[in-house]
């Protein structure tokens, strides 16, 4: 099993969700987060005063899938979240040792499908 974490722009969430559904990703956890990468924030003008926005709003997605679906999920996120501009985000893939469904006690791939 693989855990795929993706940090994306908030306005791309709906498009990414649809792409994940089309490749058969069953569950997703979404968290609103703030952060920055290479773009290091930006300056904005508010009522005549300029100020620096250091932490930009992002959305973090967490998806756990079987090993055979991981590549398709990563491609779906990459294709649907990309704008071609700085700040599109990152995807992290890590191995999951075990998953257990609390209600039934199912474990492994049965717990995530």
C-alpha positions as CSV (number, residue, x, y, z in Angstrom):
1,X,0.0,0.0,0.0
2,X,1.1,3.6,-0.7
3,X,0.1,6.8,0.9
4,X,0.0,9.7,-1.5
5,X,0.1,13.2,-0.1
6,X,-0.4,16.1,-2.5
7,X,-0.2,19.8,-1.8
8,X,-2.2,21.7,-4.4
9,X,-3.8,25.0,-5.2
10,X,-7.2,25.3,-3.6
11,X,-9.1,26.1,-6.8
12,X,-7.9,22.8,-8.3
13,X,-9.5,20.6,-5.6
14,X,-12.7,19.8,-7.5
15,X,-10.8,18.9,-10.7
16,X,-8.4,16.7,-8.8
17,X,-11.3,15.0,-6.9
18,X,-13.0,14.1,-10.2
19,X,-9.7,12.8,-11.7
20,X,-9.2,10.6,-8.6
21,X,-12.7,9.2,-8.9
22,X,-12.1,8.4,-12.5
23,X,-9.0,6.2,-11.6
24,X,-10.9,4.4,-8.8
25,X,-9.4,6.1,-5.7
26,X,-11.9,5.2,-2.9
27,X,-11.2,7.6,-0.1
28,X,-9.5,11.0,0.3
29,X,-8.7,13.3,3.2
30,X,-8.6,17.0,2.6
31,X,-7.0,19.6,4.8
32,X,-6.7,23.3,4.3
33,X,-3.1,24.3,5.0
34,X,-0.8,27.3,4.5
35,X,2.8,27.2,3.3
36,X,5.3,28.3,0.7
37,X,7.9,26.7,-1.5
38,X,10.2,28.4,-3.9
39,X,7.8,31.3,-4.6
40,X,8.3,32.5,-1.0
41,X,4.9,34.3,-0.8
42,X,4.0,37.5,-2.6
43,X,3.1,41.1,-2.0
44,X,-0.5,42.4,-2.0
45,X,-2.0,45.9,-1.8
46,X,-4.8,46.4,0.7
47,X,-6.4,49.9,1.2
48,X,-3.3,51.6,-0.1
49,X,-0.9,49.6,2.2
50,X,1.4,47.0,0.8
51,X,2.0,43.9,2.8
52,X,3.7,40.5,2.3
53,X,1.8,37.3,2.3
54,X,4.4,34.8,3.4
55,X,2.2,31.7,3.8
56,X,0.0,30.9,0.8
57,X,-3.3,29.0,1.1
58,X,-3.0,25.4,-0.1
59,X,-4.9,22.1,0.1
60,X,-3.3,18.9,1.3
61,X,-4.8,15.6,0.0
62,X,-4.1,12.3,1.6
63,X,-4.9,9.1,-0.3
64,X,-4.0,5.5,0.6
65,X,-4.2,3.1,-2.3
66,X,-3.0,-0.4,-3.2
67,X,0.5,-0.5,-4.9
68,X,-1.0,-1.2,-8.3
69,X,-3.1,2.0,-8.2
70,X,-0.4,4.3,-6.9
71,X,1.0,5.3,-10.3
72,X,-2.4,6.0,-11.8
73,X,-3.3,8.2,-8.8
74,X,-0.1,10.2,-9.0
75,X,-0.6,10.8,-12.8
76,X,-4.3,11.8,-12.2
77,X,-3.2,14.4,-9.6
78,X,-0.3,15.7,-11.7
79,X,-2.4,16.1,-14.8
80,X,-5.4,17.7,-13.1
81,X,-3.6,20.0,-10.6
82,X,-1.1,21.4,-13.0
83,X,-1.4,25.0,-14.2
84,X,2.1,25.3,-15.5
85,X,2.9,28.1,-13.1
86,X,5.0,28.3,-10.0
87,X,3.3,27.1,-6.8
88,X,1.4,24.2,-8.4
89,X,2.5,22.0,-5.4
90,X,4.2,18.7,-4.6
91,X,3.3,15.0,-4.4
92,X,4.9,12.7,-1.8
93,X,4.6,8.9,-2.0
94,X,5.4,6.7,1.0
95,X,4.9,3.1,1.9
96,X,2.2,2.1,4.4
97,X,2.9,-1.0,6.5
98,X,-0.7,-1.7,7.6
99,X,-4.2,-0.3,7.3
100,X,-7.1,-1.4,9.6
101,X,-10.8,-0.5,9.2
102,X,-11.9,0.2,12.7
103,X,-15.6,-0.8,12.3
104,X,-14.9,-4.3,10.9
105,X,-11.3,-5.1,11.8
106,X,-10.4,-5.7,8.2
107,X,-6.8,-5.1,7.4
108,X,-4.5,-4.6,4.4
109,X,-6.0,-3.9,1.0
110,X,-9.4,-5.0,2.2
111,X,-9.4,-2.0,4.7
112,X,-8.9,0.6,2.0
113,X,-11.2,-0.7,-0.7
